[in-house]
Amino acid sequence: MPKYLLKVKMTVDGLNGVFKEGATARREVVQRMVDSLDGRLESFYWAFGDEDLYVIVELPSNTSAAAMGLVVTAAGGVRTSTVVLLSPEEIDKAVHQKVEYHAPGGA
């Protein structure tokens, strides 16, 4: 299954919800959401810095990842960014895949 890194920034309303419900409750909500998509929650970490949460999930497809992102964003409380993660083996396959391309102005 494809893996995704979710970078999450809490809004003021989202942080107020964490104060009310607790950080562990957020992990449980994410676990249920991922389970509902037949995925797997690999890791869930709170952080200091530009983002408040880093979450790694396995999901059946890009469509599942898009559905999750749309629902979470529409609900409010957070802003998310999703990164598709690739294994070293996937990059090895990509390196050997023939691609026709030339840079702008190149021959």
BELMO-V963666 format. One line per field, one symbol per residue. ss: DSSP state (~ for helix, > for strand, _ for the rest). phi: phi as a letter, one per 30 degrees, with the letter a starting at -180 (. if undefined). burial: + if it has 24 or more other C-alpha atoms within 12 Angstrom, else -. Layout:
# BELMO-V963666
ss->???
phi->???
burial->???
This chain:
# BELMO-V963666
ss->_>>>>>>>>>_~~~~~~~~~~_~~~~~~~~~~~~~~___>>>>>>>______>>>>>>>__~~~~~~~~~~~~~~__>>>>>>>>__~~~~~~~~~___________
phi->.dcbcccbcddeddddddddcjddddddddedddedchcbddabbdbckdccbbbcbcbdadddddeddddddddijbcbbccdcbdedddedddcddbcabdeidc
burial->--++++++++---+-----------++--++-++--+-+++--+-------++++++++----++--++--+-----+++++-------------------------
